[in-house]
Amino acid sequence: MTPATAAQTIGPFWHLLEEKSWADLTRFGAAGEPIVLTGRVIDGDGAPFADGCVEIWQSDPPTSDMFPGFGRSVIDPAGEFRFVTLKPGLVPGRGNAQQAPHIAICIHGRGLMHQLYTRAYFENDPLNETDPLLTSIEAPARRGTLIAKPDGAATWRLDIRLQGGNETVFLDV
């Protein structure tokens, strides 16, 4: 049996999931528009995908001593994850293209041989219409799997389906 590699597990860092503060990117006093990003990870049958973690990172606002730009949240038994972060702004893309505000997402979990990468964009952001990644997805319904929707005051929800009908778009990195 081949031992698991870093691409297959978060290995010796799993204990960091017990540190709930990693899911709060504002914990060091970051200034900006605070938001909550929450969601549920489900498998192809609609069952919760528990025993995993979700990592997020964002290019805007820029990382600093006050804002790490990276967070990690355990996926609870109901498949739920939750982050407190700052609302991102637009970021430069290839050439002169601007990317719509988004948060990059990585999913680790038992049974996944490689991490899964996706993004959370924000519903009704006008830059979604010209974002290079979103516009590269031909089917509008598939594009919708990357769009977080408002779920209360300053709260955004993105549910992630790992396979089957309405599977979330995952990215090759």
N, C-alpha and C positions, 0 to 999 in steps of 0.2 A: 504494500500500500504506500503510495506516495504521500508525503506530508502535505498539508494545506499550505498554499503560498499566500503572500500578501494580497494577491488579486482575488483570492477565494474567501478570505475571512478578515475581520478586523483584529484577529489574533489576540495578542496580549493586551490590547487596549479595550477589550469588551467591558472591563470593570469601570471604564469611564462612563458607561451608560448609567451607572448608578448615581453619578454626579449630575443631578437635575439642572444645575446651573449652566451646563454646556448647551442647553436648549434656549438660553436667554442671551442673545447677542448684544443686549443693551446693559448687561450686568456691570460693566465698568463705567457707566455713566454716559454712554454715547448720546449725542444730541442729534435730533432729526425727528421725523414723523414715525412714532412707534406703531407697529402693526403686529398682529398675531397671524401666523400661518399654521393652519391645522388641516388635518385630512385623515383619511383611512386608507390603508393598503389592504387590498383583497386579492384572492387568487381567482382562477378562472371559473370556479364554482360560486363565487361571491362570498366565500368564507374568509374571515379575518386572517391576514398573514402576520401572525405574531412571532415572537422570538427573533426579531431582527432590529435593525436601526435605520433611521433616515438621517443623512447628513445634508446640510445645505451650505452653500457659499454664494457670495455675491460680490460683484466688482464695484458696486456703488451702494452706499457711500464707500469711499476708499478705506482700506483697513488702517487702523491706528491703535494707539494704546487704549483708546476708549471703545473701539469697535473692531472686534477680531475678524469680522466678515465670514466666519465659519462657525457652524454649530452642529450638534449631534443630539438626536432624541431617540429614545427607545420606542419601539412599536409595542404598544401594550397588548394584553390578551384580546381586546376588541378590535385590534388592527389600527388603533388611533396613534397619531403623533401630534406634537404641538411645539411651536417655536415662537419666541418673542424676538423681533428683529426691527430694523428700520426699513421703511418703504424705499425700494431702490429707484434710482432715476435711470435715464437712458445711458447706454454705454456705446462706445465706438465699436463698429464691426469691421469686416474686411473692406478695403477700399475706403470709400466715403460713406458707406452705409451705416446708419444708426440702428442699434438694437433696441427694441422696446424694453421698458423696465421688466426685469425678470429675476428669479432666484433659481440657481442651479441646484439640482437634487440628485443624490446618490442613495440607492437602497442596497443594504447588505442584509443577508439573512440565510438561515439554514436552508439548504437545498439549492441555493443560487451558486453556481460555479464561478460566476463573475458578477461584479456589481452591475446594477442597472442605473443608467443615467437618463434624466429627463429634466424638464424645466417647468416652473410655475410662472405664467404670465398673468396679468391682471385684467379681468373683464372690463370692457369698454374703454381701455386705453387706446387713444387714436393711433399710436405708433404700432399697435399690433397689426394694422393693415399693411404696413410696409416692412415689418421685421423680416430680415433675410431668412431666418430659420422657419418662422411660421409660414411665410409665403412659399417656402419650398415644399410644404406638405399640401399635396393637391386636393385631397378630400377635406372639405370644411368640417365634417363631423370628426375626423381624426385630429384636426387642428384644435378642436374644442377640448380634447383630452388634456391639453396643456394649459387651459385657462382656469385660473382660480376665480371663484365667485365670492361676492360679499356674503358674510355669514354673521352679521351683527356689526356693532360699532368697531371700526378699525380691525376687523377680523376677516380673513380670507380663507377659503376652504378649497383644497384640491384633493379629490379622492383619486387614488392610483390603482388601476386594475392591471395585474401582472400578465394576464393572458385571456383569451376568449373574446366574446363580443364586447365591443367598446374598449378594447385593450388600449392602455395609455401608449402614446408614442414614446419609444425609447431611442436614445441617440447612440451612434457608434462614436467612440472617442479614442 
